[in-house]
């Protein structure tokens, strides 16, 4: 396995108290999120991090598969146990996106966030996806048992399947230079821990503000959900992280889910 993700090296790079302090690097697995979820059900503590060099069944939103070639990118999942009711958890996806955008900005790129979980980079001919976030919650009644935050970040990959070639990119392809995956991983965890602690203590308001700083809002979009289509302008998100789209007749729609195209 690559030295840049070595557990001892990550421990030396980290400044967190919890996140990533329990860390497992796997040569391969079906899904890092499945691995974390299994350990969560067995009682693992908050902060557990699992990274894989490759995945055979990495998941994206709406049941899509996350392209996971070996040795080039970051495929990780993190265990959180927020003390909050389940209805407050959805904006956590936007918070993670905001932190990812901040880390990538510090690394010299200009990310944009597409609701709810895509990180895009400007490249010749438009914008392409460089990262995706998937949060999966287990809860009972008014209590969250755990949340698994999965992140796929295309770091040094140079090739994509034909169906992704026009929609995906990597940091290397976007900038022409390679990136150290361990340094990026440590920066993500260092940025996420205080942001997450604030989210749990104060609610989602600042998380949403963080997301808005990099959000791709004010653009015409098309939303497909439950067989219906909404076309209009993506104006903002509300206090629960729901996308607000104003159609051409002036009606404001709350979009909880669906396929969003800009």
N, C-alpha and C positions, 0 to 999 in steps of 0.2 A: 504493500500500500504506500501511497505517496507520503513523503516526509512532511509536506506542508500542513497536513491535517493530523499529525502525530499528537496523541493525547498529552504527552509531557510538554510539547511545544505550545499547544493551546493553553494549557494551565499557566504557562509563563506569560502568555500574551494577555490573558483575561484580567479584568479588574472587577468582575462581578462577585457578589456574595453567594448567589444560588444558581443562577442560570448558567448551564454548561459545566458546572463543577462536577457533576456526575455525567460522564461522557463515554460513549461507546462508538468506536469507528468500525464499521463492518465492511468487509471487502465486497459484499453483495447482499441484497435482500430483495424480497418482493416489493415492500413499501416501508419506508422508515416510519410513516405514521402508524401503520399496523403494528410495527415493533414497539413503538412507544405506547400505543393503546393497550397492548397486552401487558406491558409492565405496569401501566397505570392501574389496570384492574387487579393486579397482584399487589398493589400498595406502594409503588414507587413514589418517592418524594418529588415535589415540585422542583423544576429546574433540570430534570433529566433531559439530556441531549443525545440523540442518535443520528449519526451521519453515515451514509453509505457511499462507496466509490461508484456503485452502479445499482440501479433498481430494475427489476423485471416488470413491476406493476405499479410504478409511481402514478399517483392520481392528480388530476387537475379538476377544475370546476366542471359541473354538469356531466360527470362521468368520463371526462376525457383522460387519456393516458399522457403522462409527462415523459417526454423523450429524455432518457437517462443513460447516455453513453459513459463508459468507464473513464475515470481518471482525469476528467477535464473540468467538471462543474461542481456545484454544491447542491446536494440533496440531503435535507435535514428536517428533523422533526423535534419539537420541544414540548415538554409536559408542563402545563400550568394548572393550578388549582385555585382559581379566583374565588374569594369569599363574597359572592354576589348572586342575585337571582338570575336565572337563565336569560330573561328578556334583556338584561343589560350587556350580554356578552357579544352580540353581533358586531358592534363597532370595533372590537378587538382586531378584526381583520384589517380595518382601515388604519388602526394604530400601527400595526406591523408594517403595512405598506408605507406609512409615513417615515418610520425608522429606516426601512430599506432605502427609501429615496434620499434620506439625509446622508446615509453612509455612501451611497453611490455618488452623490453630489460632492462629498469630500474627496472621493477618489478621482474626480475630474470629469464626470459625465453629467448629462442634463436629463435626469429621468422625469417622466410624467406618469401619473397614476390614473388608470382607468378603473372606474367603479365596477365591481367591488374589490377585485384582487389582482389586477394586472399591473405590472411595471413595464413601461415602454421607454425606448430610447429613440431619439431622432437619428435617422441614417439617410443616406442618399435615396431619394425616392419616397420618403415618408417616415413612418414610425413603426418599429417592430418590438415584439415582446422579448424582454430579457429575463423576467422573473414572474413567478406566480405564487400566490399564497392560498393555502387551504386550511381553514380552521374547522375542527370537528369536535363537537361537545357531547359529553355524556352527562345527563342530569336526571333528577327525580323530583317531581313536583316543583318546589320553589328552591331547590338546592342544586348547584353545579357540582358534579362529582369530579370531573376533570375536563380540560380542553387540550387537544393536541393541535399545535400550530405547525403546519408543514410548509416548507419553503423550497422551491426549486429556483436556483439562480444560475443562468448560463454564464460561466466565467471565461473559460479558455477553449470552449468548443468551437469548431470551425465548420461543421457540416450538420445538416438537418435533413430529415426525410422530405421527400418531394412535397408532401401536403403541408409542411411547415416552412419550407424554404423561403416563401415570400412573406411570412408573418413573424418569424423569429430571428433573433440575433444573439450575440454574446458580447461581453465586455471587450474581449479581444478583437472581435470583428468590428465593433463600433469605434474602437480607439486605435487599433493597430499595435497594441502592446499587451503582453501577458500580465496577469494579476496573481498575487499570492492568495490562495484560497483561505489559508489559516488566518492571515491578517484580516481579510474581509469578514470571516466568521467571528473573530474576536470583537471586531468593531460593531457587528450587528448585535451581539449579545450585550456588549457594554452599553450600547444605546438603548436597547430594549428594556433592560432591567429597571432603570429608574422611570422610564415612560410607563411601563406596565404597573409598577407600584403606585404611581400617581393615578393611573386609570382605576385601579381597585379602590384607592382611598377616596378619590374625588368624583368618579364617574367619567363619562366619555367626552365631556366638552372639550378639554384640551387635546384629546386624541383626535377629534374631528378637525379641530383647528390645524393640527399638525398635518393631517392628510390633505386639507384644502390648500396648503402652501405649495403642494406639487400636483394638485388634481387637475385633470383635463376637463374643466367645466366651461360652460358657455358655448359649447359646440353642438351642432345638430347631431341627433342620434336616432337610432331605430331600435326599439325594444320589442322582442318577440316573447310572449308569455301566454301559456294556456291557449294557444291557437290564435291569439289576437296580436295585432301589431299597433304600436304607438310610435308616432314620429313627432319629434319636437326638439327642444333645446334642453340639454342637461344643465339645470340651473344651480343645484346645490344638493347637500344631504341634510336630513333633519336630525333631531337630537338622538334618534335611534340608529343613525347611519343609513337610513333609507334614501335612495336616490329620488330626487324631485325633478320630473320632466314636464315642461310646459308645452302642450301641443299647439298647433297652429290656430286653434280656436280660442286659446287663452286658458284652457283648463289645465290645472296642475295635477299630475299623476304621481302617486307614491309607488315607486317600483321596489318591491321586496326581492324579486328574483327575475331571472329571464336571461335571454341572450341579447347582449348590448353590442351594437355596432355603431361606429362613429363615421 
